[in-house]
Amino acid sequence: MCGICGIYYFDRSRPVIERDLTAMRDTMIHRGPDGAGNVVRGHVGLGHRRLSIVDLAGGHQPMANEDESIWITFNGEIYNHRELRPRLVAAGHTFRTRCDTEAIIHSYEQDGWHSVSSLLGMFAFAIYDQRANRLVLARDRIGIKPLYYRVTTEALIFASEIKAIIAHPSVTAEVNWPRVPDFLRYGTVYGEETLFADIRELPPGHVLVATRSGVEVQQYWDLPDAPVVSGNEVEQREQVKRLLRQSIQRRLMSDVPLGAFLSGGLDSSLLVAMMNELTGAPVKTFSIGFTEPGYDEFRYSRMVAQRYHTDHTEIVLDAEQFCEALPGLVWHYDEPIGLRASVPLYFLSRATKGNATVILTGEGADELFLGYDQYDWARRHAHLAAAFQRLCPSPLRESSVRLAQRALGREHLLFERLLMTPAALAASFNEWVPADVIADLLQSDPGSGNGHGRPPADACCDIFANAPAQRDFLSRTTYLHFKTFLVALLMKQDKMSMAASIESRVPYLDHELVEYAYRLPTNRKLSRGLGKKLLKEIAADYLPAELINRPKRGFPVPLIPWLERPATRKYFADVLLDGRTLGRGLLNRRAVEAHLHPLRTGDANAARSNSYLIWNLVNFELWQRTFVDTLAPAAIQNVPPLRGGTDGSMTTTSSA
């Protein structure tokens, strides 16, 4: 795992200044503390920070082919690089290292940028082909590794993290104002845009090709538009089990110590069980909890740790540590932190460093196997909306809904959803704050700026419409979430683990497993209101029924109880009501105070409903202070450690 960056000037007579490239590269030292390198070829420069995982001695980058006409800077892992080598050697290519990086270079020499389809793994890379004066950027199919870029009439600038792009002297950090309401509503910005004006994200499964005539983005992979898989339930279960074990086996490839994050949920517990089965050795496992009662799952993670004799580490996080870390983690995140679980994930990652450099995690299983409770909720609402729209004449629908809302109150959002199309209903799945609340809060309309793109609800509807037409509602919703919410989750996983200089791998998102599981009938995933049906059948061979059948909890962060404490409330209120915040002219002070009021009065229900908005507002303000007011100094990288012990208030339990 590494950090990559580069500059491509369209004017061949304009040379890259290596000092600029180095400044970009070294904003990402955390992504690659083991080494650094640049290559400059006239108007093109590539930079690299290395975290050594495979071939520790021979993997220096940027790396070239035999005659140095093709150069690469690469972040990720190619799990099938050994299988690719024989064909490439037979074609006359020479390998000088054991690194997967060389397999990418020679595959490109052999088949051009289309060779990306032969790569199995997680990756983001840039290849400069000097003979063709072509720069190719590529990102893996699911979006596990990040890749951002900025295009002007003069240059293409790219990097693994946005802060590296901003470090180039020609770039000024500016807010993408039309997308601000999107962040406040969804906790992220879906699609190719970011909260930085003119800085975009290369979509998963896409390549970007730059030549002197401009830039072209092309898709090379998508979820399969193919018939539902055949076979009986036993055959389907065994095929998923085989593909999952194969995926885990691939991700055990490493020359450094490995481990697993163990939450005590089904997904991570099954991974640990299979890792133990495949390695025949105790797995290093890591779990996190909170000082707040009822907000840890140590009971279940210990159950798995003891069953498989893992070398188990637990850490505990409190409210003060959580708040202290936010400014530094916003710097690492590049954008405001919408997902609260990012903070404990960082502390868990840092506790892992020194014990394991590579970590396997359960990310993606919920999206692939319909694990969230909201999937059943969405399906039920879709059936109700379809029945209502079928039975109620079109001219009467809206008036009927408004009448019911006046009688029963605005909180009865069920009625609002009766008017939604299936696409709009699926898009509302991850809406954290209603649009009308955002509109009341904003003093001015950021959306009136000179932005481009479509509102996220409309963009989500377009994605839903592009899903294979023969699929049912939940399969198309899965398609939507793979393009939106899952990408946000993967960026959380990447940014927080790399902030601690560890590599995280996601076995549930091996594209061969994804392609098969996506084509499974919905009733093999969700049955009688419960998700992950097939995964639970597989887990029955490995885990106790008590763990398999318990209600899903996700990764709960005790923000509501913490906000009931005066010190935490004061921290959030001080940020939001600070003159610096209100002086921006974006927020209505009266509305902000109204949302903070339930926290002061102890109104638990109102505080719970307001907590997402307050969280998003605080993080948006911290982000502006970090990146827009002034590019953060290096000191802001120093996130406070956990207190006590060698790395904080850490409890270590060895179950080996």
Secondary structure, 3 states (H helix, E strand, C coil): CEEEEEEEECCCCCCCCHHHHHHHHHHHHHHCECEEEEEEECCEEEEEEECCCCCCCCCCCCEECCCCCEEEEEEEEECCHHHHHHHHHHCCCCCCCCCHHHHHHHHHHHHHHHHHHHCCEEEEEEEEECCCCEEEEEECCCCCCCCEEEECCCEEEEECCHHHHHCCCCCCCCECHHHHHHHHHHCCCCCCECCECCCEECCCCEEEEEECCEEEEEECCCCCCCCCCCCCHHHHHHHHHHHHHHHHHHCCCCCCCEEEECCCCHHHHHHHHHHHHHHCCCCEEEEEEECCCCCCCHHHHHHHHHHCCCEEEEEEECHHHHHHHHHHHHHHHCCCCCCCCHHHHHHHHHHHCCCCCEEECCCCHHHHCCCCHHHHHHHHHHHHHHHHHHHCCHHHHHHHHHHHHHHHCCCCHHHHHCCCCHHHHHHHHHCCCCHHHHHHHECCCHHHCCCCCCCHHHHHHHHHHHCCCCCCHHHHHHHHHHHCHHHHHHHHHHHHHHHCCCEEECHHHCHHHHHHHHCCCHHHCCECCECCHHHHHHHCCCCCHHHHCCCCCCCCCCHHHHHCCHHHHHHHHHHHCCHHHHCCCCECHHHHHHHHHHHHHCCHHHHHHHHHHHHHHHHHHHHHHHHHHCCCCHHHHCCCCCCCCCCCCEEECCCC
